[in-house]
Amino acid sequence: MENVKKLEKELKDVIEKEKEALNEAYDDLVIKLQKERDRLQKDLRKEYKQAKKYVKKNPEVSLGTALAGGLIAGVIIAKILNR
């Protein structure tokens, strides 16, 4: 009976250590993901500002690009819906 209790205590200790290690790994991963999210948001804002400046400087090119993109998207959607 004493062996069983000793084994039970050892198992509980091991499980507790693993639980702590998993919690630490999870916390580290959350921090890394938050940093990556912040970096991506910063990059996206930068790209948006650059695109906005480009559109203001070149409205005709931007309109043509949007028109071509819309036509391509329309053709693709039409082909998908006609199957």
Backbone torsions as a table, in degrees:
resi	resn	phi	psi	omega
1	MET	NA	-35.8	179.7
2	GLU	-66.2	-37.2	177.4
3	ASN	-62.3	-40.1	-179.1
4	VAL	-64.7	-43.7	179.9
5	LYS	-66.1	-38.6	177.9
6	LYS	-64.7	-44.5	178.5
7	LEU	-64.0	-40.2	178.7
8	GLU	-62.1	-43.4	178.8
9	LYS	-64.2	-42.3	178.5
10	GLU	-61.9	-43.0	179.1
11	LEU	-63.6	-42.4	178.6
12	LYS	-62.8	-39.9	178.3
13	ASP	-63.9	-44.6	179.4
14	VAL	-63.2	-44.6	179.8
15	ILE	-62.3	-41.7	179.5
16	GLU	-63.7	-42.5	178.2
17	LYS	-63.6	-42.5	179.2
18	GLU	-65.4	-38.9	178.7
19	LYS	-62.3	-44.1	177.8
20	GLU	-63.1	-42.0	179.4
21	ALA	-64.0	-41.4	178.3
22	LEU	-65.4	-40.7	178.3
23	ASN	-63.2	-41.1	177.6
24	GLU	-64.5	-43.5	178.9
25	ALA	-63.3	-40.9	178.8
26	TYR	-63.1	-46.3	179.5
27	ASP	-61.4	-41.6	177.4
28	ASP	-62.2	-42.2	179.7
29	LEU	-64.7	-41.2	178.2
30	VAL	-61.3	-43.2	179.5
31	ILE	-63.5	-44.0	178.7
32	LYS	-62.2	-41.9	179.7
33	LEU	-66.4	-37.7	177.4
34	GLN	-64.5	-41.8	178.0
35	LYS	-63.8	-41.8	179.1
36	GLU	-65.6	-40.8	177.2
37	ARG	-59.9	-45.8	179.9
38	ASP	-61.9	-41.5	179.3
39	ARG	-64.2	-43.6	180.0
40	LEU	-65.6	-39.0	177.5
41	GLN	-63.1	-41.5	178.8
42	LYS	-63.0	-45.7	178.8
43	ASP	-62.6	-40.9	-179.3
44	LEU	-65.0	-42.0	177.8
45	ARG	-62.2	-41.8	179.6
46	LYS	-62.4	-46.6	179.3
47	GLU	-63.5	-39.3	179.1
48	TYR	-62.2	-44.8	179.7
49	LYS	-63.2	-40.6	178.7
50	GLN	-65.1	-41.7	179.4
51	ALA	-65.0	-40.2	179.7
52	LYS	-62.9	-42.8	177.5
53	LYS	-62.8	-42.0	-179.4
54	TYR	-62.8	-43.1	-179.4
55	VAL	-63.9	-38.8	178.6
56	LYS	-65.6	-37.1	-179.3
57	LYS	-78.3	-30.8	-174.7
58	ASN	-131.1	67.7	-175.9
59	PRO	-65.3	-34.8	-177.6
60	GLU	-69.6	-40.0	177.3
61	VAL	-65.3	-41.8	-179.8
62	SER	-64.6	-40.3	178.4
63	LEU	-65.4	-42.9	177.9
64	GLY	-62.9	-41.1	178.6
65	THR	-64.5	-43.7	179.1
66	ALA	-64.2	-39.7	179.0
67	LEU	-64.4	-46.2	179.3
68	ALA	-63.0	-43.4	178.3
69	GLY	-62.0	-41.2	178.3
70	GLY	-64.7	-41.0	178.7
71	LEU	-64.9	-43.8	178.9
72	ILE	-62.7	-45.5	179.0
73	ALA	-62.0	-39.8	179.0
74	GLY	-63.4	-43.0	178.7
75	VAL	-63.7	-44.3	179.8
76	ILE	-62.9	-45.6	179.6
77	ILE	-63.8	-41.1	179.0
78	ALA	-62.1	-41.7	178.7
79	LYS	-65.6	-39.0	179.2
80	ILE	-65.8	-42.1	-177.3
81	LEU	-73.8	-22.2	-178.9
82	ASN	-88.7	6.5	-179.9
83	ARG	-76.2	NA	NA
